Amino acid sequence: MEKMKKACFFIPAISWMGLIFWFSNQDGTISGNSSGEVLEKVIYYMETYLSKIFYYLKDHLYLLKYSVLLVIIFLSILCFYAIYRSKSKTLKITTIVILLALLYFIWGYRNDYTQLFILPNSVVSFGYKVIDYGIAYIRSATLQTLELLIRKAAHISLYFGLYLLLFFGFLQGLKKEDYAMPYTLSFLYAMSDEFHQLFIDGRGASLRDVAIDGLGITAALFLSIFLMFVFKTIKQIYIDIKAKKLSK
């Protein structure tokens, strides 16, 4: 019974693998038609929802300004506390590096702290440029190029999700904070999927696609490390506060 409960935590990852297999099992023609439909939706959402979001942020820029400062303060507190509590030399070194980077960022604007708000302004401006360039490029690019972009973006997204689901399975099912095994399994599945495509009409295997899958897997790896750092530090703060209350 206990083994069944542990296995249940891997169902999302296995289902996600099935989704990847389903996409890969489509022949080149069907996949191309699907890419065209996705492309139409991408243009629609870029022209409507994303542009509305950036216009809203432009009109309410103070929200981004204070959000940036709050994130800096929050990360600084976590880094200080992690250094104070941790017995791991690796974690201490990592948090010291992050902390020094944050302090350097703040020190750079010591004479005028309002300059810290240059970051959100730049983010919004950059976002506008990316969306405008993206729409213009999509409209002017050839169908073959657009299909290639959609396919590669799908590769990154699918394997980004696969790593996170495998990490969740190991974390909750096996109670192991394992980064290497989900990373390895994701890469092995990426390679097996490319081998599988050798037998599908209009498709073929490509080491370049495996490398692109690796971008999604690696991004998910760094995200999981960061989120676990934040979670464990917050949890430790809560435990220490609770222990102090009980000791009084």
KOLVEXKOL-320667 format. One line per 4 residues: their letters; for each residue x, y, z of N, C-alpha, C. Coordinates in steps of 0.05 Angstrom, whole numbers. Layout:
a) X:Y:Z:X:Y:Z:X:Y:Z | ...
//
This chain:
mekm) 17:-24:0:0:0:0:17:25:0 | 39:24:16:57:47:17:71:52:-10 | 78:30:-23:91:33:-49:72:45:-70 | 46:38:-68:26:50:-86:23:80:-82
kkac) 24:88:-56:22:117:-50:46:132:-62 | 70:120:-59:94:132:-70:92:134:-101 | 82:112:-113:80:112:-142:61:133:-153 | 41:139:-137:20:159:-146:33:186:-151
ffip) 54:193:-137:67:219:-141:81:221:-168 | 86:198:-180:99:198:-207:79:197:-230 | 53:195:-223:33:194:-245:33:219:-262 | 36:244:-250:37:268:-267:60:267:-287
aisw) 84:258:-277:108:256:-295:103:236:-317 | 92:213:-310:87:192:-330:67:202:-351 | 46:215:-341:26:226:-359:38:247:-378 | 56:263:-367:70:283:-383:87:270:-405
mgli) 100:248:-397:116:233:-417:97:222:-439 | 73:214:-432:54:205:-451:46:227:-470 | 43:251:-460:37:274:-477:59:280:-497 | 84:279:-487:107:283:-505:107:261:-527
fwfs) 102:237:-519:102:214:-538:79:219:-559 | 57:229:-550:34:233:-568:41:254:-589 | 54:276:-580:63:297:-599:83:285:-619 | 102:270:-608:123:259:-625:113:238:-645
nqdg) 91:225:-638:81:204:-654:65:213:-678 | 59:239:-679:45:251:-702:64:253:-725 | 54:247:-749:71:250:-773:76:280:-779 | 95:285:-796:104:312:-802:82:331:-811
tisg) 63:321:-827:41:337:-838:22:346:-816 | 14:327:-800:-5:334:-778:8:353:-758 | 33:347:-752:48:365:-734:50:393:-745 | 55:395:-771:57:422:-784:31:437:-782
nssg) 8:424:-786:-18:437:-784:-23:446:-755 | -15:429:-736:-18:437:-707:-1:461:-701 | 23:462:-712:41:486:-707:28:511:-718 | 15:509:-741:1:532:-753:-22:542:-736
evle) -37:524:-724:-59:531:-706:-48:545:-681 | -26:534:-670:-14:545:-647:-4:573:-653 | 8:577:-676:19:602:-684:-3:624:-685 | -26:617:-696:-49:636:-697:-57:645:-669
kviy) -57:626:-650:-65:632:-623:-43:650:-610 | -18:644:-616:4:660:-604:2:689:-613 | -3:694:-638:-7:721:-649:-30:735:-635 | -52:720:-633:-76:731:-621:-71:740:-592
ymet) -59:723:-576:-54:729:-548:-33:751:-545 | -13:752:-563:7:773:-562:-6:800:-567 | -24:801:-587:-36:826:-595:-58:836:-575 | -69:818:-560:-91:826:-542:-81:826:-513
ylsk) -78:803:-501:-74:801:-472:-47:811:-463 | -25:803:-477:1:812:-469:4:843:-471 | -5:853:-493:-3:883:-497:-19:897:-475 | -42:886:-468:-59:899:-447:-44:898:-420
ifyy) -31:876:-414:-15:874:-389:7:895:-388 | 21:898:-410:43:917:-410:33:946:-409 | 11:952:-422:0:978:-420:-9:984:-391 | -20:964:-378:-29:967:-350:-5:973:-332
lkdh) 17:958:-337:41:962:-321:53:989:-326 | 51:998:-350:62:1025:-357:46:1047:-342 | 20:1043:-340:3:1063:-325:6:1060:-295 | 14:1037:-286:17:1032:-257:46:1023:-251
lyll) 65:1039:-259:93:1031:-257:102:1029:-228 | 89:1044:-211:97:1043:-183:94:1015:-171 | 76:999:-182:73:971:-172:99:955:-177 | 110:959:-201:135:945:-208:158:956:-191
kysv) 158:982:-187:180:994:-172:182:982:-144 | 160:982:-130:161:972:-103:163:941:-102 | 154:928:-123:158:899:-124:187:892:-126 | 202:907:-142:231:902:-144:245:905:-117
llvi) 239:927:-103:251:932:-77:244:910:-57 | 218:902:-57:209:881:-38:224:855:-44 | 227:848:-69:242:823:-76:270:825:-67 | 284:848:-70:311:851:-61:313:847:-31
ifls) 294:860:-16:294:858:13:289:829:22 | 269:816:9:262:789:16:285:770:11 | 299:772:-12:321:754:-17:345:760:2 | 349:785:9:370:792:27:366:779:55
ilcf) 341:780:64:334:768:90:339:737:89 | 330:725:68:334:696:65:363:689:65 | 379:704:50:408:699:48:421:702:76 | 415:723:90:426:727:117:420:704:135
yaiy) 395:696:135:386:675:153:398:648:145 | 400:643:119:411:617:110:440:615:119 | 455:637:117:483:637:126:484:632:156 | 466:645:171:466:642:200:460:614:209
rsks) 441:600:196:432:574:205:446:550:192 | 455:554:168:465:531:153:491:519:164 | 492:492:162:517:478:169:532:469:144 | 519:474:121:531:466:96:549:488:85
ktlk) 574:481:79:593:501:68:584:510:40 | 573:491:25:564:497:-3:542:518:-2 | 523:513:16:500:532:18:510:559:28 | 528:559:47:539:584:57:553:600:35
itti) 569:586:20:584:600:-2:564:611:-23 | 544:595:-30:524:603:-50:509:628:-40 | 500:627:-15:484:650:-5:501:675:-1 | 527:671:6:545:694:8:548:708:-20
vill) 551:691:-41:554:702:-68:529:718:-76 | 505:706:-70:480:720:-77:478:746:-61 | 484:744:-35:482:768:-18:501:790:-28 | 526:783:-34:545:803:-44:535:816:-70
ally) 522:800:-87:511:810:-113:489:830:-107 | 472:824:-88:450:842:-81:461:868:-68 | 480:865:-50:492:889:-38:506:907:-58 | 520:894:-77:534:909:-98:513:924:-115
fiwg) 490:911:-121:470:924:-136:459:949:-122 | 454:946:-95:444:969:-80:465:990:-77 | 490:982:-71:512:1001:-68:517:1018:-93 | 512:1007:-116:516:1021:-141:498:1046:-143
yrnd) 476:1046:-128:457:1068:-129:455:1082:-102 | 478:1082:-86:478:1093:-59:473:1123:-59 | 481:1137:-80:477:1166:-81:449:1175:-89 | 435:1157:-102:408:1163:-111:392:1137:-113
ytql) 379:1130:-91:365:1105:-90:341:1103:-109 | 332:1127:-118:310:1127:-138:319:1113:-164 | 345:1112:-168:355:1099:-192:350:1069:-192 | 344:1058:-169:337:1030:-168:313:1024:-185
filp) 296:1044:-189:272:1041:-205:277:1041:-235 | 302:1043:-243:308:1041:-271:302:1013:-281 | 305:993:-264:301:965:-271:273:960:-281 | 252:967:-265:225:962:-275:218:977:-301
nsvv) 229:1002:-303:224:1017:-328:237:1002:-352 | 261:992:-347:274:978:-369:260:952:-376 | 249:938:-356:235:913:-361:210:918:-378 | 195:939:-372:171:945:-387:178:953:-416
sfgy) 198:970:-419:207:979:-445:217:955:-462 | 233:938:-449:243:914:-463:220:896:-471 | 200:894:-453:177:877:-459:162:886:-484 | 158:913:-485:144:924:-509:160:918:-534
kvid) 186:922:-533:203:917:-557:202:888:-565 | 202:869:-546:202:841:-552:175:834:-565 | 153:844:-554:127:837:-565:124:849:-593 | 131:874:-597:129:887:-623:147:872:-644
ygia) 171:866:-635:189:852:-653:179:824:-660 | 168:811:-639:158:784:-643:135:783:-663 | 116:802:-660:93:803:-678:102:809:-707 | 121:829:-709:131:836:-736:146:813:-749
yirs) 162:799:-732:177:776:-743:159:754:-752 | 139:748:-735:120:726:-741:105:732:-767 | 98:757:-771:83:764:-795:100:763:-820 | 126:769:-818:143:771:-841:158:745:-847
atlq) 160:727:-827:175:702:-830:160:682:-848 | 176:664:-859:164:643:-875:150:622:-858 | 132:607:-869:117:587:-854:136:566:-843 | 157:559:-858:176:539:-849:191:549:-824
tlel) 199:574:-824:213:586:-801:195:586:-777 | 170:594:-781:151:596:-758:146:569:-746 | 143:549:-763:138:522:-753:162:513:-737 | 186:520:-746:211:512:-732:211:525:-704
lirk) 204:551:-702:203:565:-677:183:552:-658 | 159:546:-668:139:534:-651:148:507:-640 | 161:491:-658:170:465:-649:192:467:-628 | 210:485:-631:232:488:-612:222:499:-585
aahi) 204:517:-587:192:528:-562:177:506:-547 | 163:488:-563:149:466:-551:168:446:-537 | 191:442:-550:212:424:-539:220:434:-511 | 227:460:-510:236:472:-485:215:470:-463
slyf) 190:478:-471:168:478:-451:162:450:-440 | 160:431:-458:153:404:-450:173:391:-432 | 199:395:-438:219:383:-420:225:399:-395 | 218:424:-396:218:441:-372:198:429:-352
glyl) 174:424:-362:153:412:-346:160:384:-336 | 172:368:-354:179:340:-347:198:339:-323 | 219:356:-324:238:356:-302:224:363:-275 | 207:384:-276:194:393:-251:175:371:-240
llff) 161:357:-258:144:336:-249:159:312:-237 | 182:306:-250:199:284:-239:211:292:-212 | 219:317:-210:230:327:-185:209:325:-163 | 184:333:-170:162:331:-151:157:302:-142
gflq) 159:283:-161:155:255:-155:176:245:-135 | 201:252:-140:222:243:-121:220:257:-94 | 212:282:-95:210:297:-70:187:288:-52 | 164:283:-64:140:275:-49:137:245:-46
glkk) 144:231:-68:140:202:-68:162:187:-53 | 187:194:-58:209:181:-45:222:197:-23 | 211:221:-18:221:239:3:251:244:-1 | 259:248:-26:287:253:-32:289:279:-48
edya) 306:297:-38:312:322:-52:334:316:-73 | 325:303:-94:344:293:-114:343:310:-139 | 365:322:-146:366:338:-171:378:323:-194 | 396:305:-188:411:291:-209:393:270:-224
mpyt) 377:255:-209:361:234:-221:340:245:-240 | 324:265:-232:305:276:-251:318:288:-275 | 342:300:-271:357:312:-293:365:290:-313 | 376:269:-302:385:246:-319:362:233:-333
lsfl) 340:228:-319:317:215:-331:305:232:-353 | 305:258:-349:294:276:-369:310:275:-395 | 337:275:-392:354:273:-415:352:246:-429 | 350:225:-414:347:198:-426:321:196:-441
yams) 300:208:-430:274:207:-444:275:224:-470 | 290:247:-469:293:264:-492:307:248:-514 | 328:233:-507:343:218:-527:326:195:-538 | 311:181:-520:294:159:-530:271:169:-548
defh) 262:194:-542:241:206:-559:251:212:-587 | 276:221:-588:288:227:-615:291:200:-630 | 299:180:-616:302:153:-629:275:143:-639 | 255:148:-623:227:140:-631:218:154:-657
qlfi) 227:179:-660:219:195:-684:231:185:-710 | 251:168:-708:263:156:-732:243:138:-747 | 223:128:-732:203:110:-744:177:124:-751 | 176:151:-749:152:166:-755:155:180:-782
dgrg) 135:178:-799:136:191:-826:140:221:-823 | 158:231:-839:163:260:-839:179:271:-816 | 190:253:-800:205:261:-776:233:248:-777 | 250:256:-759:276:244:-756:289:251:-730
aslr) 311:238:-723:325:243:-698:345:266:-702 | 349:281:-680:367:304:-682:380:309:-655 | 406:310:-654:420:316:-629:415:345:-622 | 410:362:-642:404:390:-636:378:393:-620
dvai) 359:376:-626:334:376:-611:338:367:-582 | 356:348:-578:363:339:-551:376:362:-536 | 393:377:-549:406:400:-536:385:421:-529 | 366:425:-547:344:445:-541:327:435:-518
dglg) 321:409:-517:307:398:-494:323:403:-469 | 350:401:-471:367:406:-448:365:434:-437 | 359:453:-454:356:481:-445:332:482:-425 | 310:470:-433:287:469:-416:292:454:-390
itaa) 306:431:-392:312:415:-368:330:430:-349 | 351:444:-360:370:458:-343:357:482:-330 | 339:496:-345:325:519:-333:308:510:-310 | 295:487:-313:278:476:-292:295:467:-268
lfls) 319:457:-273:337:449:-252:344:473:-234 | 352:495:-247:359:519:-231:335:531:-216 | 311:529:-229:287:539:-216:281:522:-191 | 284:495:-193:279:478:-170:298:483:-148
iflm) 324:487:-154:344:493:-133:336:519:-119 | 329:540:-134:322:565:-122:297:563:-105 | 276:549:-115:251:547:-99:255:531:-74 | 272:510:-75:278:494:-51:293:510:-31
fvfk) 312:526:-40:326:544:-22:307:563:-8 | 289:575:-23:269:594:-11:251:579:9 | 241:556:0:223:540:17:236:532:43 | 260:521:42:274:510:66:281:533:85
tikq) 289:556:74:296:578:91:272:589:105 | 250:592:91:225:602:103:215:582:125 | 217:556:118:209:536:137:226:536:163 | 252:541:159:270:542:182:264:567:200
iyid) 258:589:187:250:613:202:225:608:218 | 206:595:206:181:588:220:186:570:244 | 203:549:240:209:530:262:223:544:285 | 242:562:278:257:577:299:239:595:315
ikak) 221:609:301:202:627:315:184:611:333 | 174:589:323:157:572:339:171:560:364 | 196:553:360:212:542:382:217:563:404 | 222:588:395:226:609:414:201:615:430
klsk) 178:614:417:152:619:431:147:597:452 | 154:572:445:149:550:464:168:550:487 | 192:562:483:212:562:504:207:584:525 | 190:603:517:183:625:536:164:615:558
//
